[in-house]
Amino acid sequence: MHRYDDPQSASSLFVGIVGIILVILTILVAQAYFFRMEKEELDRKNLPGMGEEAAFLRAAQEGQLEGYAPGENGMVKVPIEQAMNLVVEEFGP
């Protein structure tokens, strides 16, 4: 006599394996899509001919982060590395 309330181990195994494969494929497709979109975005932002202008702008921005300068309302601008060290000394890590 067959018992119909027992689960079929073969079909359960098949459904489990198919589910795992589908999850892995979904992850791979999502990852491929993400990397493609990331590459397109980077290509869009790094337009040809913008190399010198971008390098100049970056150097100017980094110059603002380095060195000392008088600030507003009696404040003084200090190099970013020193400012981070001062904050850690005062407030802890």
GUDREN-594438 format. One line per 8 residues: number of its first residue (from 0); their letters; for each residue y, x, z of N, C-alpha, C. Coordinates in nm, 2 decimals, padded with zeros to 4 digits, always signed. Each point is the difference from the previous one (the first is absolute). Example, Ala and Ser with C-alpha at 12.3 -4.5 7.8 and 13.67 -1.06 7.14 Angstrom:
0	as	-00.57/+01.32/+00.78/+00.12/-00.09/+00.00/+00.12/+00.09/+00.00; +00.11/-00.04/-00.07/+00.11/+00.09/+00.00/+00.11/-00.08/+00.08
! end
This chain:
0	mhryddpq	-00.12/+00.08/+00.00/+00.12/-00.08/+00.00/+00.12/+00.09/+00.00; +00.10/-00.04/-00.08/+00.13/+00.08/-00.01/+00.10/-00.05/+00.10; +00.07/+00.09/+00.05/+00.11/-00.04/+00.10/+00.13/+00.02/-00.08; +00.07/-00.11/-00.01/+00.13/+00.00/-00.08/+00.12/+00.04/+00.08; -00.02/+00.02/+00.13/+00.12/+00.03/+00.08/+00.02/+00.15/+00.02; -00.10/+00.08/-00.05/+00.02/+00.15/+00.01/+00.08/+00.05/-00.12; +00.09/+00.09/+00.03/+00.09/+00.05/-00.11/-00.09/+00.09/-00.09; +00.04/+00.00/-00.13/-00.07/+00.08/-00.09/+00.07/+00.14/+00.00
8	sasslfvg	-00.08/+00.10/+00.04/+00.06/+00.13/+00.02/+00.04/+00.07/-00.13; -00.08/-00.03/-00.11/+00.04/+00.06/-00.13/+00.13/-00.06/-00.05; +00.02/-00.13/+00.01/+00.12/-00.05/-00.05/+00.12/+00.04/+00.08; -00.02/+00.01/+00.13/+00.11/+00.05/+00.09/+00.04/+00.14/-00.03; -00.10/+00.08/-00.03/+00.02/+00.14/-00.03/+00.08/+00.01/-00.14; -00.04/-00.08/-00.09/+00.07/-00.01/-00.13/+00.14/-00.04/+00.01; +00.03/-00.10/+00.08/+00.14/-00.05/+00.02/+00.08/+00.11/+00.07; -00.06/+00.07/+00.10/+00.07/+00.10/+00.07/+00.04/+00.12/-00.09
16	ivgiilvi	-00.10/+00.04/-00.09/+00.03/+00.11/-00.09/+00.10/-00.03/-00.10; -00.01/-00.12/-00.06/+00.10/-00.05/-00.10/+00.14/-00.01/+00.07; +00.01/-00.05/+00.12/+00.12/-00.01/+00.07/+00.07/+00.14/+00.02; -00.08/+00.10/+00.04/+00.05/+00.14/+00.02/+00.05/+00.05/-00.13; -00.08/-00.02/-00.10/+00.05/+00.05/-00.13/+00.13/-00.06/-00.05; +00.01/-00.13/+00.03/+00.13/-00.07/-00.04/+00.12/+00.05/+00.08; -00.02/+00.03/+00.13/+00.10/+00.05/+00.08/+00.05/+00.14/-00.05; -00.10/+00.08/-00.03/+00.03/+00.14/-00.04/+00.07/-00.01/-00.14
24	ltilvaqa	-00.04/-00.08/-00.09/+00.07/-00.02/-00.13/+00.14/-00.05/+00.02; +00.02/-00.09/+00.09/+00.13/-00.06/+00.02/+00.09/+00.11/+00.06; -00.05/+00.08/+00.09/+00.08/+00.11/+00.05/+00.04/+00.10/-00.11; -00.10/+00.04/-00.08/+00.03/+00.10/-00.11/+00.10/-00.06/-00.10; -00.01/-00.12/-00.03/+00.09/-00.06/-00.10/+00.14/-00.01/+00.06; +00.01/-00.03/+00.13/+00.14/-00.01/+00.07/+00.05/+00.14/+00.01; -00.08/+00.10/+00.03/+00.05/+00.14/+00.00/+00.05/+00.05/-00.13; -00.08/-00.03/-00.11/+00.04/+00.04/-00.13/+00.13/-00.06/-00.04
32	yffrmeke	+00.02/-00.13/+00.03/+00.12/-00.07/-00.03/+00.12/+00.06/+00.08; -00.02/+00.03/+00.13/+00.11/+00.06/+00.08/+00.04/+00.14/-00.06; -00.10/+00.08/-00.04/+00.04/+00.14/-00.05/+00.07/-00.01/-00.13; -00.04/-00.10/-00.08/+00.06/-00.02/-00.13/+00.15/-00.04/+00.02; +00.02/-00.10/+00.09/+00.14/-00.04/+00.03/+00.08/+00.11/+00.06; -00.06/+00.08/+00.09/+00.07/+00.11/+00.06/+00.04/+00.10/-00.11; -00.09/+00.03/-00.09/+00.04/+00.10/-00.11/+00.11/-00.06/-00.09; -00.01/-00.13/-00.03/+00.11/-00.05/-00.08/+00.13/+00.00/+00.07
40	eldrknlp	+00.00/-00.02/+00.13/+00.13/+00.00/+00.08/+00.05/+00.14/+00.00; -00.08/+00.10/+00.03/+00.04/+00.14/+00.00/+00.06/+00.04/-00.14; -00.07/-00.04/-00.10/+00.05/+00.03/-00.14/+00.13/-00.06/-00.02; +00.02/-00.13/+00.04/+00.13/-00.07/-00.02/+00.11/+00.07/+00.08; -00.03/+00.05/+00.12/+00.10/+00.06/+00.08/+00.03/+00.15/-00.04; -00.09/+00.06/-00.07/+00.02/+00.14/-00.04/+00.02/+00.01/-00.15; +00.11/-00.06/-00.04/+00.03/-00.01/-00.14/+00.04/+00.14/-00.06; -00.04/+00.03/-00.12/+00.04/+00.12/-00.06/+00.15/+00.02/-00.01
48	gmgeeaaf	+00.05/+00.12/+00.02/+00.14/+00.02/+00.00/+00.07/-00.01/+00.13; -00.07/-00.06/+00.10/+00.06/-00.02/+00.13/-00.04/+00.12/+00.09; -00.07/+00.10/-00.05/-00.04/+00.11/+00.09/+00.11/+00.07/+00.06; +00.10/+00.05/-00.08/+00.11/+00.07/+00.06/+00.09/-00.08/+00.09; +00.03/-00.12/-00.04/+00.08/-00.09/+00.08/-00.07/-00.03/+00.13; -00.13/-00.03/-00.01/-00.07/-00.03/+00.13/-00.01/+00.12/+00.09; -00.02/+00.12/-00.06/+00.00/+00.12/+00.08/+00.13/+00.02/+00.07; +00.11/-00.02/-00.07/+00.13/+00.02/+00.05/+00.03/-00.10/+00.12
56	lraaqegq	-00.04/-00.13/-00.03/+00.02/-00.10/+00.11/-00.08/+00.03/+00.12; -00.13/+00.04/-00.02/-00.08/+00.04/+00.12/+00.06/+00.11/+00.07; +00.04/+00.11/-00.07/+00.06/+00.11/+00.07/+00.13/-00.04/+00.08; +00.08/-00.09/-00.05/+00.12/-00.05/+00.07/-00.04/-00.08/+00.12; -00.11/-00.08/-00.01/-00.04/-00.08/+00.11/-00.06/+00.09/+00.11; -00.08/+00.10/-00.04/-00.05/+00.09/+00.10/+00.11/+00.08/+00.07; +00.10/+00.03/-00.08/+00.12/+00.08/+00.06/+00.06/-00.08/+00.11; +00.00/-00.14/-00.02/+00.06/-00.08/+00.10/-00.08/+00.00/+00.13
64	legyapge	-00.13/+00.02/-00.01/-00.09/+00.01/+00.12/+00.01/+00.13/+00.07; +00.05/+00.10/-00.07/+00.00/+00.14/+00.06/+00.14/+00.04/+00.03; +00.01/+00.09/+00.10/+00.13/+00.05/+00.03/+00.08/-00.08/+00.10; +00.11/+00.05/+00.05/+00.08/-00.07/+00.09/+00.12/-00.05/-00.07; +00.06/-00.11/+00.05/+00.12/-00.06/-00.06/+00.06/-00.09/+00.11; +00.14/-00.01/-00.01/+00.06/-00.09/+00.09/-00.03/-00.15/-00.04; -00.02/-00.08/+00.10/-00.03/-00.14/-00.03/+00.11/-00.09/+00.04; -00.02/-00.13/+00.01/+00.10/-00.09/+00.03/+00.00/-00.03/+00.16
72	ngmvkvpi	+00.11/-00.03/+00.05/+00.01/-00.04/+00.14/-00.04/+00.11/+00.10; +00.02/+00.13/-00.03/-00.03/+00.11/+00.08/-00.15/+00.04/+00.00; -00.08/-00.06/-00.09/-00.14/+00.03/-00.02/-00.01/+00.12/-00.09; -00.11/+00.08/+00.01/-00.02/+00.11/-00.08/-00.14/-00.02/-00.08; +00.00/+00.03/-00.13/-00.12/+00.00/-00.07/-00.07/+00.13/+00.02; -00.13/-00.01/+00.03/-00.08/+00.12/+00.02/-00.12/+00.00/-00.10; -00.07/+00.11/-00.03/-00.11/+00.00/-00.09/-00.11/-00.09/+00.06; -00.07/-00.07/-00.09/-00.09/-00.10/+00.03/-00.12/+00.05/+00.09
80	eqamnlvv	-00.04/+00.12/-00.03/-00.11/+00.06/+00.08/+00.05/+00.02/+00.15; +00.12/+00.05/+00.02/+00.05/+00.02/+00.13/+00.02/-00.14/+00.07; +00.05/-00.09/-00.07/+00.02/-00.14/+00.06/-00.13/-00.06/+00.04; -00.11/+00.02/-00.07/-00.13/-00.05/+00.04/-00.05/+00.07/+00.12; +00.02/+00.13/+00.01/-00.04/+00.08/+00.12/+00.08/-00.05/+00.12; +00.13/-00.02/-00.02/+00.08/-00.05/+00.12/-00.04/-00.14/+00.05; -00.04/-00.08/-00.09/-00.05/-00.14/+00.04/-00.13/+00.02/+00.07; -00.09/+00.08/-00.04/-00.13/+00.02/+00.06/+00.02/+00.06/+00.14
88	eefgp	+00.10/+00.10/+00.01/+00.03/+00.06/+00.13/+00.05/-00.10/+00.10; +00.09/-00.09/-00.05/+00.06/-00.10/+00.09/-00.09/-00.11/+00.04; -00.07/-00.06/-00.10/-00.08/-00.12/+00.02/-00.15/+00.03/+00.01; -00.05/+00.11/-00.03/-00.14/+00.03/+00.00/-00.07/-00.03/-00.13; -00.12/+00.04/-00.02/-00.07/-00.03/-00.13/-00.04/-00.14/-00.02
! end
